Amino acid sequence: MGVKFLASAAAAGLLLSATAAVPGAAAQEAGLTADSTFIQTAGSLGLLQVKLGKLAEEKGSSPSVRDYGKRMVADYTKVNEELASGAKQAAYPEPVMLREHKQILDRFTKTGRSSFDKKYMAEMVKQQEEAVDLFKRESQGGHVKSLKALASKTLPEVEQHQTLARQTAGTVGADVTAANARPRQGS
């Protein structure tokens, strides 16, 4: 009888320890999913910034818009290389442009020169706000150390892009109230 009791107690203990480990594993898996989402979204956003920056250099009427586009091409080309390296190091696939970012690019490819500056800068304010939120969340809550460090290192530069986008938008009279009024994710 004592052996049966010990055997059932041992089995119950194993069962409890196995189920107790699942929430930790689930939390870790959720963290890795968040890291995967970060690298995919940040990579896609970076690719979008380069392509839109090149369009701004071509279609921009204002020198400040063309300069902003040129800076985004230069800065995000570097960031994209770091993101691709970070993805590879963390065993994630190399970033590609997501559908939502392709749609934005398509919209701006079809935008005429006369309305490009205001629309582009309004979009840049919105995109840079999202980028700051994205990099901030990863730098504070990332689980993959290399991605968390990359986000922390890149965040100040992304915040500079946000400030510059707002300033440049103001110089061309872009309407950024919709971007500023929308609720922020994660806040």
Helices and strands as residue ranges (DSSP letters): H 2-59, H 63-89, H 99-109, H 113-141, H 145-172, H 177-181
